[in-house]
């Protein structure tokens, strides 16, 4: 069996998403060298960091965390671009395992009741075929033993892709709207909203506002990347 496995990887090698080199045994998605070079945020205070500060004066966020800094032409951008536009959902699982292990160890989100992904508009979901944060959320939920819910928050407006919008436009984007199908279901619940990258926080803010309409509902945020 080992010989067959070795032959398979000889003819169909698994490559590092970042540098393109062959992955060796026990490496997944990216090689060890590239992983060590990823720009970790190292946010130690989950209540007071650059992510929570993004929402000051806008909405109340209980806790927040982003794993990596997201920089133009950097490794984080490469990973999330391949996840989002090239169908490489293994990257979502990779990030889910990494963050799941961190959060299980530090217990920062132990009181969370549900993990909720930022949804795509149905048209965009049909075009892409998947929500890029689904595998990420499902994997984190398994590590933390928290229920993952995907269809309770609905995107009800379609906008141009955020990739080609100026930062100012994204911040002032009032076209993107969300609807919580059953707000009372989330009364007295603690929600963990997840997304791939946070830039201005406008999309996550719009999502959070829907949950904050529920009685005594709290919102925390988790993303793979944070744009400096």
N, C-alpha and C positions, 0 to 999 in steps of 0.2 A: 504493500500500500504506500509506503514512504517513497519507494522508487517511482511509482506512478505519479505521485504528487510532485516529486522533483522534476520529472520529465515534463509535466504539465506547465510548471513555472518556467522551465527552460524555453519552451516554445511560446508560452503566453505569460510573460513576466508581469508582475504587478509593479507599477511605477509610482514614485513619489509625485503627488499632485503639484508640489511646489517646484522641485528641481528637475524632475523627470528621471532620476536615477532609479535603478532597480531596488525594490524593497527586499530586505532579507527576512529570514524567519523571525516571527514575533513582531514585525513592524506592520502597521496598518495605516493606509491612507497617505501618510507622509513619513519620510525617513527620520531617524533619530537626530541627525544633525540639524535638519530643518525645523524639527519640533523644538529643539533647544534654542533656536534663533527666533522663535515666534515672540512678538512683543507683548508679554503679559502685562496687564494693567496693575496687578498686585493691589487691588483695592481691598484693604483689610477691614475697613469700617463699612458695613453694608447699609447703614443708615445715613452716612455722611460721606459721599464721594462724588465724582464728577457726573455720574449718572443721576443721582438724586438731585444734585444741584441744577441739572438741566430743567427740572420741573418746578423749581422754586417760583412761587407766585402764580402758578398755573393750576396744579392739582397736588393733592397730598399722596405721596408715595411712601409706603411703609419701609421697604427695603429695596435695594437694587444692586445688580452686579453684572459686569461685562467681563468676559475672560481676556480678550485681546484688544489692543489698540488697532484700529482700522485706518491704514494709511494708503494714500494713492500709490499704486504700483508696488505695494508691499505684499508680503506673503499672505496676510489675512485677506486682503482683497482678492488675491488669486484663489484662495480656498473657497470663499463665499461666492465668487463669480462662477466657479465650476459647479458648486452646489445649486446655485440659483438658475443658471442658464444652460448648463451642459448635462443636466440630469444625473449628476454624481451624488446621489443621496447617501452614499457611504460616508460622505463628509459630515452630514448631519448626525449620523450615528457616532462618528469619531468625536465630535464636539459633545454629544450627549453623554457619552461614557466619561469623557474627561471632566466635564462639569458635574456630572452625577456623582462621581467619586469625591470631588472637592466638597460638594454641598452635603453629602451624606456624612462626611467626616466632621464638618464644622457645625452642622445642625442649624444653620442660619434660617432655613425655610421649613423647619420641622412642623410649624403650625399651619402650613398651607393646606387648603382643602382641595383645590383644583388647579391644574396647569392648563392654561388657555393660550392657543397660538393666535397671533394676528392673522386674520383670514385674508385670503385673496378674493377678489371679485370673481363671481362664477364664470364670467367670460375668460378672465385671465387663467383661472384654474383649468378650464377646458383646453386652452391653448398650451399651457405648460404641462398639464397632466398630473401635477402634484404641487402641494404647498411645501416650499423649501424648508420650513421649520417643523414639519410633521414628524419626521424620523427623529429629529433632535428632541422634540418634546416627549415623544413616546419613550425614548431611551432614558431621558432624565426621570420620567415618571416611574420607570421600573427600579431605578436606583433608590429613589426616595419613597417608593411605595405610596405615591400620590396619584389620584385619578386624573387622567388626561381626557379633556373634553374638547372636541373639535368643531361642533356644529351649533353651539349656542350663541356665539357671536358671529354676526353676518355683515359682510361688507355690502353696502347698498348703493355705492356710486363707484364709477370707474374713472380713473385718472390716467394721464400719461405716465409712462414709466418714470420713477423717481431718479433713475440714473442720469437722465438728460435734463433735469431741472436744476436751476441755480439754487443755491442754499437759501437765498431770501424767498424764492418762490415756494420752496418746500415748507418753510416756516409759516408762510401765510396761506398755505393751501387749505381752503375751506370747502373744496369739492368733495374730499374724502369723508364719507360718513359711515357709521356703523350702527347696527341695531342689535340689542340684546333681546332674544326671542322670549325669554321668561325671566324678567328681572327679580321677581319674588323668590325664585329658586336659589338665588345667590344672597338672600338676606342672611346676615350674620356669618358670612363666609369670608375666608381669606383666599384671594386669587393671586396666582403667579402668571403674569402675562409674559409671553416669550416672543422674541423676534430674532432676525439674523443680525442686523446692525442698527444702532441708534445714532442718528445724526442730530437733527433739531429736536427730535422727540415728538413731533406733531402727530404722527400716526399713532404712537403709543398713548399719547395724551387723549386723542379722540376715542380710543378703545377704553381707556381707563374711566373716562367720564360716563360711559354707559354702565359700567359696573358700580360706580359710585352713586348711581341712582337707586341702587338696591339698599335696603336698610342695613346699617352697620356693616357694610361690606368694605374690606380693605384690599388694596392693590399693591403688589410688589412686581418688580420687573427683572427679567433675566434675558440677556442677549449674548450672542457669540462675540460681537465686536462693538467697539465704541469709537466713533470718529473724533479724532482730536481737532 
